Structures are given as C-alpha cells and as structure tokens.
Amino acid sequence: MIKKDFIVLNDYFMRFLLAKEDSQNILKDLINSVRIDAGQEAFEEVIILNTFNLKESINGKESIVDVRAKTKSGETVIIEIQRAGNKAFIYRGIYYWAKSYAANLKKSKKYDDLNPVISINIVDFNLTENKDKPHSCYFIKEFDTNEILTNHFEMHFLELKKFNEQSKLYEPLSDWFKFLSIKENLEDKMKVLVEKNPIMKEIYDKYNNFVKDDNLTEGYTEWEENYFKMLTLSEERLQGRLEEKEAMATAMKKENIDIETIKRITGLTIKEIEKL
C-alpha cells in the first residue's frame, strides 16, 4: 500500500483517475472547470475514448496523449500531463492537437465535417511567459482586431508551479490545482478539499481504491521508477546535443562567421555563444 508521499501526477494514477470507465464525472469536472475559467461553455457529457488499461507500463507508452475524450456535441478533448520539461513542450502540445484534428477527417468527408479539438496540458514546470498566470488559454486570433478565427483550436496550459493561494481562478479549478500539486501528506490535504468540493470526494474514493489494490500500486511503482530512468536518459541526450551545438558554434567562430548566423544555425543564445 502506497500512501506516504504519494505523487498525484504519476501517469499511471492519473490515467486510472481520469480514463477509467467510471471516471466520466471526474473528467467532466476537470474539463468544465478549465473551460469555465477561460470563459467558455461547460459540456453536458464527456465520453472517454482511451480507457485505462491495468496492463499499461511506461515502457509500452506510445506517442499518444494521456487522456482522450469526446463531448456530446462532437468536440474532442485531449489531456496531456508532463512533470518535467521546457518550452519544447509547447510544440509537442501543438503536434498532438494537430494529430487529433487531422484524425477527425475520415475518408469521403469534407473539411467542414472537422470538429473542434480542445487541448489541456497539465505541466509541473514553468512553460509560458505569463509569470503570474497559472492557467492560460490560446486561440487563433486576428492580430489587430483580436477576432477569433475559429473555435476549432483551443489550447490550455495549467502550470502548477505558478499557482498559489492568491491566484485568481474559478474556484473549482483552484481546487484542481491544489489537488494536482499534492506531493506529500495527501490525506490531510484531501480532507480540506473534500469538505468544500463534492467532486473531491469522488477523487479521494478513487485514490483509496487505488492504493488498496496491489496490482495498481505495482503499476504505480513501476511507472515511478522507470519515469526517473527515462528522465535521466533524456537529460543525457539533451546534454549530448548541447555539446554538439557548442562544438559547432566554436568551429564557426573560428571561421569568423557572424554571431547572428551562429545563433540561427545552432539554436544557442548570444550569451552562450560569447562564452565559448
């Protein structure tokens, strides 16, 4: 049984919480809390498309979003959870949105048969330039008039590191931020949330069912152990790429190539290049 320092953002647990057959109410509450906070309409019904599989393992995770759902009116909602990363995650989010949007168009269908795709990205690191805004929402807009071109593109970022008690959020979304940010003393913190928000009681019940199941806790542990192995490997690869870029920049400087060109080709900043 895992209770001490339980990591809520563990992918295995989050899929159990949001993508199990009986998770519709919880998933709908999260989606609607995000939507209402951004001034958008709530959904009446949410149908989970990729339900949780007990046999999932981190080694078998494909390049797909963590949770995929469909609304009664035809919108696709995708949710991705990332515990560590950098600004490159923005492009990953756009890529997943694009894949989901293109998947809407079946053979013999017309472009106007495409339906909106709503992307919700939960990240445990600072991502956007909105320093004091834990929830940001993006649409495609005209530059001068601010007119929204279409409702087919809607992308949300929930940046947990930016959240605090003074954050101005729709209260149910604020409760979600508090829950998603839990890394220790979960029982104590959940008691406070359960008293004020009914959906948190459902979440707490699912958590208790999860930690009492040996198969589920085994999956949690495997995911947690392998996650850090994969993260370390990714960091090593990134470090290797950085060294390659620095070597390239050094060689270009010796050839007296201008610094703007070096910056454009290597992706290094001017300060990084000047230090070489």
Buried (B, 14 or more C-beta within 10 A) or exposed (E): EBEEEBBBBBBBBBBBBBBBEEBBEBBBBBBBBBBBBBEBEEBEEBEBBBEBEEEBEBEEBEEEBBBBBBBEEEBBBBBBBBBEBEEEBBEBBBEBBEBBBEEBEEEEEEEEEBBBBBBBBBBBBBBBEEEEBBBBBBBEEEEEEEEEEEEBBBBBBBBBEBBEEEBEBBEBBBBBBBBBBBEEEBEEBBEEBBEEBEBBEBBBEBBEEBBEBEEBBEBBEBBBEBBEEEEEEEEEEEEEEBEEBBEBBEEBBEEEEEBEEBBEEBEBEEEBBEEB
